[in-house]
Amino acid sequence: MMEVGKKYKFTIPREGKGSIQRVFTGRVIQICDRHITLKHSKLRFNECFQKVDLRKWGYKEVQQ
């Protein structure tokens, strides 16, 4: 289970021919019923992920 304030790495698989695997690393700043908000470590913007999608994707905690 994820916790607010901890750093995670999300791996999003390819979504079809010609697409690439994407990786996001950052700190979780909000967890709601349907989504999780991640603040990127280097890019200085936030990204929201739906919890439903996280079941298909890989994520793991990163040491700080």
Biopython code that builds the backbone (N, CA, C, O; Angstrom):
import numpy as np
from Bio.PDB.StructureBuilder import StructureBuilder

atoms = [
    (1, "MET", "N", (0.842, -1.192, 0.000)),
    (1, "MET", "CA", (0.000, 0.000, 0.000)),
    (1, "MET", "C", (0.882, 1.248, 0.000)),
    (1, "MET", "O", (1.856, 1.331, 0.748)),
    (2, "MET", "N", (0.535, 2.196, -0.831)),
    (2, "MET", "CA", (1.297, 3.439, -0.938)),
    (2, "MET", "C", (0.967, 4.379, 0.210)),
    (2, "MET", "O", (-0.117, 4.326, 0.791)),
    (3, "GLU", "N", (1.930, 5.242, 0.523)),
    (3, "GLU", "CA", (1.747, 6.238, 1.569)),
    (3, "GLU", "C", (2.120, 7.615, 1.043)),
    (3, "GLU", "O", (3.034, 7.754, 0.229)),
    (4, "VAL", "N", (1.404, 8.632, 1.516)),
    (4, "VAL", "CA", (1.700, 10.011, 1.148)),
    (4, "VAL", "C", (3.064, 10.380, 1.711)),
    (4, "VAL", "O", (3.377, 10.055, 2.856)),
    (5, "GLY", "N", (3.872, 11.058, 0.909)),
    (5, "GLY", "CA", (5.180, 11.513, 1.333)),
    (5, "GLY", "C", (6.317, 10.593, 0.942)),
    (5, "GLY", "O", (7.478, 11.000, 0.981)),
    (6, "LYS", "N", (6.010, 9.359, 0.565)),
    (6, "LYS", "CA", (7.055, 8.429, 0.151)),
    (6, "LYS", "C", (7.283, 8.541, -1.348)),
    (6, "LYS", "O", (6.395, 8.947, -2.097)),
    (7, "LYS", "N", (8.486, 8.175, -1.772)),
    (7, "LYS", "CA", (8.885, 8.271, -3.175)),
    (7, "LYS", "C", (8.674, 6.922, -3.862)),
    (7, "LYS", "O", (9.050, 5.879, -3.328)),
    (8, "TYR", "N", (8.068, 6.954, -5.057)),
    (8, "TYR", "CA", (7.771, 5.745, -5.813)),
    (8, "TYR", "C", (8.210, 5.897, -7.261)),
    (8, "TYR", "O", (8.355, 7.005, -7.778)),
    (9, "LYS", "N", (8.414, 4.760, -7.893)),
    (9, "LYS", "CA", (8.738, 4.712, -9.321)),
    (9, "LYS", "C", (7.625, 3.928, -10.008)),
    (9, "LYS", "O", (7.384, 2.766, -9.678)),
    (10, "PHE", "N", (6.948, 4.564, -10.963)),
    (10, "PHE", "CA", (5.849, 3.948, -11.707)),
    (10, "PHE", "C", (6.343, 3.597, -13.098)),
    (10, "PHE", "O", (6.964, 4.423, -13.766)),
    (11, "THR", "N", (6.073, 2.379, -13.536)),
    (11, "THR", "CA", (6.448, 1.927, -14.870)),
    (11, "THR", "C", (5.174, 1.663, -15.665)),
    (11, "THR", "O", (4.382, 0.788, -15.317)),
    (12, "ILE", "N", (4.988, 2.434, -16.740)),
    (12, "ILE", "CA", (3.793, 2.313, -17.568)),
    (12, "ILE", "C", (4.180, 1.565, -18.841)),
    (12, "ILE", "O", (5.051, 2.020, -19.583)),
    (13, "PRO", "N", (3.541, 0.418, -19.103)),
    (13, "PRO", "CA", (3.914, -0.383, -20.269)),
    (13, "PRO", "C", (3.533, 0.287, -21.587)),
    (13, "PRO", "O", (2.790, 1.268, -21.617)),
    (14, "ARG", "N", (4.056, -0.264, -22.657)),
    (14, "ARG", "CA", (3.718, 0.209, -23.999)),
    (14, "ARG", "C", (2.219, 0.065, -24.242)),
    (14, "ARG", "O", (1.584, -0.859, -23.733)),
    (15, "GLU", "N", (1.662, 0.983, -25.021)),
    (15, "GLU", "CA", (0.227, 0.970, -25.299)),
    (15, "GLU", "C", (-0.061, 0.761, -26.770)),
    (15, "GLU", "O", (-1.053, 1.279, -27.284)),
    (16, "GLY", "N", (0.787, 0.013, -27.458)),
    (16, "GLY", "CA", (0.566, -0.251, -28.863)),
    (16, "GLY", "C", (1.842, -0.097, -29.665)),
    (16, "GLY", "O", (2.887, 0.300, -29.149)),
    (17, "LYS", "N", (1.726, -0.417, -30.922)),
    (17, "LYS", "CA", (2.885, -0.360, -31.802)),
    (17, "LYS", "C", (3.396, 1.078, -31.912)),
    (17, "LYS", "O", (2.618, 2.010, -32.114)),
    (18, "GLY", "N", (4.696, 1.243, -31.779)),
    (18, "GLY", "CA", (5.304, 2.559, -31.906)),
    (18, "GLY", "C", (5.372, 3.358, -30.616)),
    (18, "GLY", "O", (6.000, 4.416, -30.579)),
    (19, "SER", "N", (4.740, 2.873, -29.564)),
    (19, "SER", "CA", (4.808, 3.597, -28.298)),
    (19, "SER", "C", (5.978, 3.075, -27.461)),
    (19, "SER", "O", (6.535, 2.015, -27.745)),
    (20, "ILE", "N", (6.328, 3.815, -26.459)),
    (20, "ILE", "CA", (7.451, 3.421, -25.606)),
    (20, "ILE", "C", (6.978, 3.203, -24.172)),
    (20, "ILE", "O", (5.916, 3.682, -23.773)),
    (21, "GLN", "N", (7.771, 2.486, -23.420)),
    (21, "GLN", "CA", (7.500, 2.304, -22.004)),
    (21, "GLN", "C", (7.896, 3.589, -21.282)),
    (21, "GLN", "O", (8.975, 4.128, -21.527)),
    (22, "ARG", "N", (7.039, 4.080, -20.401)),
    (22, "ARG", "CA", (7.313, 5.322, -19.686)),
    (22, "ARG", "C", (7.567, 5.033, -18.208)),
    (22, "ARG", "O", (6.982, 4.113, -17.637)),
    (23, "VAL", "N", (8.437, 5.820, -17.604)),
    (23, "VAL", "CA", (8.762, 5.675, -16.193)),
    (23, "VAL", "C", (8.639, 7.045, -15.522)),
    (23, "VAL", "O", (9.204, 8.031, -15.996)),
    (24, "PHE", "N", (7.899, 7.094, -14.420)),
    (24, "PHE", "CA", (7.744, 8.310, -13.640)),
    (24, "PHE", "C", (8.261, 8.045, -12.238)),
    (24, "PHE", "O", (7.930, 7.024, -11.635)),
    (25, "THR", "N", (9.069, 8.957, -11.715)),
    (25, "THR", "CA", (9.559, 8.840, -10.350)),
    (25, "THR", "C", (9.236, 10.117, -9.610)),
    (25, "THR", "O", (9.469, 11.216, -10.113)),
    (26, "GLY", "N", (8.700, 9.969, -8.417)),
    (26, "GLY", "CA", (8.377, 11.147, -7.630)),
    (26, "GLY", "C", (7.719, 10.788, -6.317)),
    (26, "GLY", "O", (7.552, 9.618, -5.975)),
    (27, "ARG", "N", (7.353, 11.825, -5.596)),
    (27, "ARG", "CA", (6.771, 11.673, -4.266)),
    (27, "ARG", "C", (5.253, 11.750, -4.351)),
    (27, "ARG", "O", (4.712, 12.627, -5.025)),
    (28, "VAL", "N", (4.567, 10.845, -3.679)),
    (28, "VAL", "CA", (3.099, 10.856, -3.633)),
    (28, "VAL", "C", (2.666, 11.987, -2.716)),
    (28, "VAL", "O", (3.060, 12.034, -1.551)),
    (29, "ILE", "N", (1.848, 12.904, -3.247)),
    (29, "ILE", "CA", (1.399, 14.032, -2.447)),
    (29, "ILE", "C", (-0.088, 13.957, -2.093)),
    (29, "ILE", "O", (-0.559, 14.694, -1.227)),
    (30, "GLN", "N", (-0.832, 13.059, -2.769)),
    (30, "GLN", "CA", (-2.257, 12.929, -2.466)),
    (30, "GLN", "C", (-2.756, 11.564, -2.906)),
    (30, "GLN", "O", (-2.418, 11.087, -3.989)),
    (31, "ILE", "N", (-3.563, 10.937, -2.056)),
    (31, "ILE", "CA", (-4.217, 9.679, -2.398)),
    (31, "ILE", "C", (-5.707, 9.859, -2.129)),
    (31, "ILE", "O", (-6.116, 10.118, -0.997)),
    (32, "CYS", "N", (-6.513, 9.719, -3.177)),
    (32, "CYS", "CA", (-7.968, 9.837, -3.061)),
    (32, "CYS", "C", (-8.601, 8.484, -3.364)),
    (32, "CYS", "O", (-7.895, 7.493, -3.554)),
    (33, "ASP", "N", (-9.912, 8.443, -3.409)),
    (33, "ASP", "CA", (-10.628, 7.199, -3.677)),
    (33, "ASP", "C", (-10.297, 6.623, -5.044)),
    (33, "ASP", "O", (-10.172, 5.407, -5.186)),
    (34, "ARG", "N", (-10.154, 7.471, -6.046)),
    (34, "ARG", "CA", (-9.980, 6.994, -7.420)),
    (34, "ARG", "C", (-8.632, 7.299, -8.052)),
    (34, "ARG", "O", (-8.291, 6.717, -9.082)),
    (35, "HIS", "N", (-7.860, 8.198, -7.457)),
    (35, "HIS", "CA", (-6.594, 8.558, -8.100)),
    (35, "HIS", "C", (-5.494, 8.844, -7.081)),
    (35, "HIS", "O", (-5.741, 8.996, -5.884)),
    (36, "ILE", "N", (-4.276, 8.911, -7.604)),
    (36, "ILE", "CA", (-3.085, 9.215, -6.824)),
    (36, "ILE", "C", (-2.367, 10.355, -7.534)),
    (36, "ILE", "O", (-2.227, 10.330, -8.756)),
    (37, "THR", "N", (-1.912, 11.350, -6.787)),
    (37, "THR", "CA", (-1.183, 12.469, -7.362)),
    (37, "THR", "C", (0.284, 12.342, -6.982)),
    (37, "THR", "O", (0.631, 12.167, -5.814)),
    (38, "LEU", "N", (1.139, 12.436, -8.002)),
    (38, "LEU", "CA", (2.576, 12.250, -7.846)),
    (38, "LEU", "C", (3.286, 13.538, -8.246)),
    (38, "LEU", "O", (3.019, 14.080, -9.318)),
    (39, "LYS", "N", (4.187, 14.037, -7.398)),
    (39, "LYS", "CA", (5.001, 15.205, -7.734)),
    (39, "LYS", "C", (6.337, 14.707, -8.251)),
    (39, "LYS", "O", (7.083, 14.046, -7.529)),
    (40, "HIS", "N", (6.639, 15.026, -9.509)),
    (40, "HIS", "CA", (7.874, 14.578, -10.145)),
    (40, "HIS", "C", (9.090, 15.127, -9.423)),
    (40, "HIS", "O", (9.086, 16.262, -8.948)),
    (41, "SER", "N", (10.113, 14.322, -9.346)),
    (41, "SER", "CA", (11.347, 14.715, -8.673)),
    (41, "SER", "C", (12.093, 15.811, -9.423)),
    (41, "SER", "O", (12.555, 16.773, -8.810)),
    (42, "LYS", "N", (12.216, 15.679, -10.728)),
    (42, "LYS", "CA", (13.047, 16.591, -11.513)),
    (42, "LYS", "C", (12.254, 17.553, -12.392)),
    (42, "LYS", "O", (12.740, 18.642, -12.697)),
    (43, "LEU", "N", (11.050, 17.177, -12.802)),
    (43, "LEU", "CA", (10.330, 17.948, -13.807)),
    (43, "LEU", "C", (9.441, 19.049, -13.246)),
    (43, "LEU", "O", (8.906, 19.848, -14.014)),
    (44, "ARG", "N", (9.270, 19.113, -11.950)),
    (44, "ARG", "CA", (8.529, 20.187, -11.275)),
    (44, "ARG", "C", (7.072, 20.324, -11.711)),
    (44, "ARG", "O", (6.564, 21.439, -11.821)),
    (45, "PHE", "N", (6.401, 19.213, -11.956)),
    (45, "PHE", "CA", (4.961, 19.245, -12.177)),
    (45, "PHE", "C", (4.345, 17.995, -11.567)),
    (45, "PHE", "O", (5.050, 17.044, -11.230)),
    (46, "ASN", "N", (3.033, 18.007, -11.429)),
    (46, "ASN", "CA", (2.316, 16.888, -10.818)),
    (46, "ASN", "C", (1.670, 16.035, -11.896)),
    (46, "ASN", "O", (1.311, 16.522, -12.968)),
    (47, "GLU", "N", (1.531, 14.757, -11.591)),
    (47, "GLU", "CA", (0.890, 13.802, -12.507)),
    (47, "GLU", "C", (-0.126, 13.012, -11.699)),
    (47, "GLU", "O", (0.167, 12.576, -10.586)),
    (48, "CYS", "N", (-1.319, 12.825, -12.253)),
    (48, "CYS", "CA", (-2.355, 12.033, -11.590)),
    (48, "CYS", "C", (-2.492, 10.688, -12.287)),
    (48, "CYS", "O", (-2.490, 10.608, -13.516)),
    (49, "PHE", "N", (-2.609, 9.638, -11.494)),
    (49, "PHE", "CA", (-2.824, 8.290, -12.000)),
    (49, "PHE", "C", (-4.090, 7.731, -11.382)),
    (49, "PHE", "O", (-4.336, 7.919, -10.191)),
    (50, "GLN", "N", (-4.893, 7.048, -12.176)),
    (50, "GLN", "CA", (-6.074, 6.386, -11.633)),
    (50, "GLN", "C", (-5.650, 5.103, -10.942)),
    (50, "GLN", "O", (-4.773, 4.392, -11.432)),
    (51, "LYS", "N", (-6.262, 4.805, -9.815)),
    (51, "LYS", "CA", (-5.920, 3.593, -9.075)),
    (51, "LYS", "C", (-6.204, 2.341, -9.898)),
    (51, "LYS", "O", (-5.513, 1.333, -9.748)),
    (52, "VAL", "N", (-7.216, 2.393, -10.765)),
    (52, "VAL", "CA", (-7.552, 1.247, -11.617)),
    (52, "VAL", "C", (-6.368, 0.898, -12.520)),
    (52, "VAL", "O", (-6.073, -0.279, -12.726)),
    (53, "ASP", "N", (-5.694, 1.909, -13.057)),
    (53, "ASP", "CA", (-4.551, 1.683, -13.938)),
    (53, "ASP", "C", (-3.357, 1.111, -13.188)),
    (53, "ASP", "O", (-2.569, 0.364, -13.766)),
    (54, "LEU", "N", (-3.212, 1.446, -11.922)),
    (54, "LEU", "CA", (-2.065, 0.968, -11.148)),
    (54, "LEU", "C", (-2.060, -0.546, -11.006)),
    (54, "LEU", "O", (-1.003, -1.134, -10.777)),
    (55, "ARG", "N", (-3.197, -1.182, -11.134)),
    (55, "ARG", "CA", (-3.252, -2.653, -11.078)),
    (55, "ARG", "C", (-2.535, -3.274, -12.275)),
    (55, "ARG", "O", (-1.967, -4.360, -12.160)),
    (56, "LYS", "N", (-2.556, -2.593, -13.421)),
    (56, "LYS", "CA", (-1.906, -3.086, -14.634)),
    (56, "LYS", "C", (-0.443, -2.686, -14.696)),
    (56, "LYS", "O", (0.364, -3.392, -15.301)),
    (57, "TRP", "N", (-0.084, -1.558, -14.078)),
    (57, "TRP", "CA", (1.265, -1.027, -14.140)),
    (57, "TRP", "C", (2.093, -1.549, -12.987)),
    (57, "TRP", "O", (1.563, -2.127, -12.038)),
    (58, "GLY", "N", (3.371, -1.345, -13.073)),
    (58, "GLY", "CA", (4.256, -1.699, -11.977)),
    (58, "GLY", "C", (4.659, -0.444, -11.206)),
    (58, "GLY", "O", (4.855, 0.618, -11.796)),
    (59, "TYR", "N", (4.780, -0.572, -9.906)),
    (59, "TYR", "CA", (5.312, 0.514, -9.106)),
    (59, "TYR", "C", (6.041, -0.047, -7.915)),
    (59, "TYR", "O", (5.705, -1.123, -7.419)),
    (60, "LYS", "N", (7.040, 0.677, -7.454)),
    (60, "LYS", "CA", (7.785, 0.237, -6.290)),
    (60, "LYS", "C", (8.306, 1.461, -5.541)),
    (60, "LYS", "O", (8.496, 2.531, -6.119)),
    (61, "GLU", "N", (8.529, 1.278, -4.251)),
    (61, "GLU", "CA", (9.054, 2.361, -3.429)),
    (61, "GLU", "C", (10.541, 2.554, -3.735)),
    (61, "GLU", "O", (11.285, 1.592, -3.927)),
    (62, "VAL", "N", (10.948, 3.819, -3.774)),
    (62, "VAL", "CA", (12.338, 4.170, -4.052)),
    (62, "VAL", "C", (12.951, 4.711, -2.770)),
    (62, "VAL", "O", (12.300, 5.453, -2.035)),
    (63, "GLN", "N", (14.192, 4.347, -2.499)),
    (63, "GLN", "CA", (14.902, 4.863, -1.329)),
    (63, "GLN", "C", (15.140, 6.360, -1.506)),
    (63, "GLN", "O", (15.445, 6.820, -2.607)),
    (64, "GLN", "N", (15.001, 7.108, -0.430)),
    (64, "GLN", "CA", (15.121, 8.574, -0.509)),
    (64, "GLN", "C", (16.510, 9.057, -0.372)),
    (64, "GLN", "O", (16.751, 10.263, -0.419)),
]
sb = StructureBuilder()
sb.init_structure("model")
sb.init_model(0)
sb.init_chain("A")
sb.init_seg("    ")
for serial, (resi, resn, name, xyz) in enumerate(atoms, 1):
    if name == "N":
        sb.init_residue(resn, " ", resi, " ")
    sb.init_atom(name, np.array(xyz, "f"), 0.0, 1.0, " ", f" {name:<3s}", serial, name[0])
structure = sb.get_structure()
